[in-house]
Amino acid sequence: GEPSNQWREYQGAPTGTDLECEGWRQEAALRMLNNNLDPEVAEKPEELVVYGGTGRAARSWDAYDAILEELRTLPDDETLLVQSGKPVGRFETHERAPRVLIANSNLVGRWDDWEHFHELEAEGKIMYGQMTAGSWAYIGTQGIIQGTFETLAELARQHFEGDLSGKIVATAGLGGMGGAQPLAVTMNGGVCIAAEVDEERIDRRIETGYCMEKVDDVDEAIERAEEAAEAGEAYSVGVHVNAAELHERFLERGFVPDVVTDQTSAHDALEGYYPAGYTVEEADELRESDPETYREESLETMERHVDGILELQDRGAVAFEYGNNIRGQVEDHREERPWPVSGSEPDERQPFDFPGFVPAYIRPQFCRGKGPFRWVALSGDPADIHRTDEAVLELFPEKDHLRRWIELAQDEIQFQGLPSRVCWLGYSTEGDEELTERARFALRINELVAEGEISAPVVVTRDHLDAGSVASPNRETEAMKDGTDAVADWPILNALLNCAAGADIVSVHDGGGVGIGNALHANNHVVLDGSDLAAEKARRVFTTDPGMGVIRHADAGYEEALSEARESNVEVPMATE
Ligand code: NAD
């Protein structure tokens, strides 16, 4: 027979109002799966890889075909089961139940590591689902830009009275995700200096409007950045230099940026991070000829890099790690070699003396059930998303920050695949005693679909990185107040509750973002087709789902979560205050 992983000429999701399936809920699943594999959306659609290393939408092309076949014939009262990207069963349930249930990459605790996973993967028995790849909810780079924008906005609220104008953010790494940093800084009104060793990456960010200028010289970058900051202008510059050397030059000059962070691929010392003292070509050759030396040099550069961040922090910069595990890498390496290598005197500083981005900037939002809520127009018509943009601003006129994001997104973000939008909304029932922010907005979209102002149903979904849906001790649940970083009951309860509340697709995955064995997480989709049933589902799901964020953080003792629970009447049976 045919090889199961043959290349497909791939066109993306069907659009318009003609259905291939028996109802919009099944059709939505089919379109979202296909949208994940749209060549504009996916990194390597021919291998079914959507993003994030090997995050796949289906296990094989045969499994993909079989999923589509099942969805096309699935009635309104049956539920399809997908196990690591393969359809494995179908049962009669009922109309209010999910149409598709998905579990990806999960292993039992003692076996839950890459080694065992890779053995099973090689035999075609499991698939890496990442977060939104295997759950059919990826929307391209808009998600990462918005996450970076929100993180910087929260940083600005905490340290700079809500605004980055006149402030200089120094970072490194202009790759797939890191490339969003300069744009997210300028969207917040600030100035960005970003070190990148690979000149082509800087050029690509300039071509696509993510970064404004390129220079080779750190001093020149500092001068331009200071000029822009003094004038209060938004500005970004990519510097063709290694991150460790950027910081060392800053320190020699006595220059201290307002904020320092990093998004080089430090999580992988061999294939992600570049050692100082080599051009990209020389380093690529070294990696081939002598991987052991490469790895060692790479880790030594990371030590200099982290040492620089810590010294800048001591001199007054706000420092945070952006989820690339550079602190963990340096901590592990210190056991092999004394540290720091760049300073003359070893000192008391530790890599974990600067915080990760979740405890520092995201957790206060998680406490209020806020997270990356997103929606997709199944019509394929951008006008439908523009109508939802208006609707969200009409509903929440007091949210200046939301208005800024939506206006900037309209100007600067090109749709990839099915038109979509992302914004952070939470649990708050302020302004409407009965309904959460998320529920109010979803119900409004449902009305617009019913009235024909939006031309076809809209799917509402979210990232797995959300308030009450993930356990990930190196990232989303780093340094929880009560030490429950690794407790994974919460994402399981989240998935179960999403089913009980009637979401249309529910998924549970292992290993998203930080790798197999390091995280469990869940997500949901609700299809807003304008019906009363959709309204009922939306009201329940968009109350219970952000509500999980509030109770999870209230249980851990966070004051913001306890006050959200009080203000919005969330029942927390044994709350201790
Ligand atoms: P990528 O591999 O596409 O890009 C990394 C870039 O860093 C490359 O362009 C590379 O040339 C550059 N680089 C490597 N070493 C360097 C050095 N020493 N100095 C200067 N430049 C260097 O990766 P990506 O998708 O952009 O992700 C970057 C990192 O951020 C990853 O570790 C990823 O896991 C992490 N990340 C975390 C989150 C999160 O937690 N929310 C989000 C995005 C990315």
Boltz pocket constraint, residues with backbone or C-beta under 6 A from the ligand:
constraints:
  - pocket:
      binder: B
      contacts: [[A, 144], [A, 147], [A, 172], [A, 173], [A, 174], [A, 175], [A, 176], [A, 177], [A, 178], [A, 179], [A, 195], [A, 196], [A, 197], [A, 198], [A, 201], [A, 241], [A, 242], [A, 243], [A, 244], [A, 262], [A, 263], [A, 264], [A, 265], [A, 266], [A, 267], [A, 268], [A, 271], [A, 272], [A, 273], [A, 274], [A, 275], [A, 276], [A, 301], [A, 322], [A, 323], [A, 324], [A, 325], [A, 475], [A, 513]]
      max_distance: 6.0
